[in-house]
Amino acid sequence: MSTRKIHECPGCSKPARPEYEPFCSQGCRDRDLLRWLDDGYRIPGPPADIEPE
């Protein structure tokens, strides 16, 4: 009997596959990376003060 818990893919909720952990496929992995690169993930808070150079 296996005690390993099957995790769900954070992108589509399908079972995660070990080679793409925690995702189910390369496609879900790539979409998550694109969200990070496109500022799709943000932490709420006040705007940062960025000084021009």
Secondary structure, DSSP 8 states (H G I E B T S, - for coil): -------B-TTT-SB--GGGTTSSSHHHHHHHHHHHHTT-S---SS-------
